[in-house]
């Protein structure tokens, strides 16, 4: 799939799905020792890149997604569909799978 995608901006989530870039783990310790990639932990938060328009509720009205591009979110430890574009890994999750929005 990634060979078809030239840029992540070409990915437009549908319905209540959200495209998220997971935050990157530290690649070296504070003392300067490099951490091998297989030992780096996956962080449980990321940044929303794009979100779908939402779902149509039982009353026929559009219920928009609860997050928008640029929001920081807390992610579940598993789930979602990975998408790789240009060496970067992204995740597509349903809006209801996101655990929380992080405000600073």
C-alpha positions in Angstrom: 0.0 0.0 0.0 2.8 2.4 0.9 4.1 2.3 -2.7 0.9 4.0 -3.9 1.2 6.8 -1.4 3.5 9.7 -2.2 2.5 11.7 0.9 0.5 11.2 4.0 -1.7 14.1 3.0 -3.1 11.8 0.4 -4.7 9.7 3.1 -8.2 11.0 4.0 -9.9 9.0 6.8 -13.6 8.1 6.3 -16.5 8.1 8.7 -15.3 8.3 12.3 -11.7 7.2 11.6 -8.7 9.2 12.7 -5.1 9.2 11.2 -2.5 9.5 14.0 1.2 9.7 14.1 2.5 7.9 17.2 5.1 9.9 19.2 8.7 8.7 18.7 10.6 7.0 21.5 14.0 8.3 22.6 16.8 6.9 20.5 19.5 7.5 23.0 19.8 7.8 26.8 20.6 11.0 28.7 24.2 9.7 29.0 24.5 9.4 25.2 24.1 5.6 24.7 22.1 4.7 21.6 19.1 2.4 22.2 18.6 -0.3 19.5 15.3 0.1 17.6 13.9 -3.3 18.8 14.4 -2.2 22.4 12.6 1.2 22.0 9.2 1.2 23.6 6.1 2.3 21.7 4.7 5.4 23.3 1.1 5.5 24.1 0.3 8.9 22.7 0.5 10.7 19.3 -0.7 13.6 17.2 -3.8 13.6 15.0 -2.9 14.2 11.4 -6.4 14.0 9.9 -9.9 12.9 11.0 -13.0 11.8 9.1 -16.2 13.8 9.1 -18.0 11.6 11.6 -20.9 9.2 11.6 -24.6 9.8 10.9 -26.6 9.2 14.1 -29.9 7.5 14.5 -31.7 10.9 14.1 -30.0 11.4 10.7 -27.7 14.1 11.8 -23.9 14.0 11.4 -22.1 13.4 14.7 -18.5 14.8 14.1 -15.4 13.2 15.4 -14.2 14.4 18.8 -10.7 15.3 17.7 -9.2 17.3 14.9 -5.8 17.7 13.2 -3.1 18.8 15.6 -4.7 17.4 18.7 -2.5 15.3 21.1 -4.2 12.0 22.1 -3.7 9.1 24.4 -3.7 5.8 22.5 -4.6 2.2 23.4 -1.7 -0.3 23.7 -3.0 -2.3 20.8 -5.4 -2.0 17.9 -5.7 0.2 14.9 -4.4 -0.3 11.3 -0.8 0.7 10.6 0.0 2.7 7.5 3.6 3.3 6.4 4.5 6.2 4.2 8.1 7.1 3.5 9.6 5.3 6.5 7.1 6.9 8.9 4.5 4.8 10.6 0.9 6.1 11.2 -2.1 4.5 12.7 -5.8 4.7 11.7 -8.2 4.2 14.6 -11.8 4.7 15.1 -12.7 7.9 17.1 -14.2 5.8 19.9 -10.9 3.8 20.3 -9.0 6.9 21.3 -8.6 7.0 25.1 -8.3 10.7 25.8 -7.4 14.1 24.4 -4.3 15.6 26.0 -4.5 19.3 26.8 -1.4 21.3 27.9 
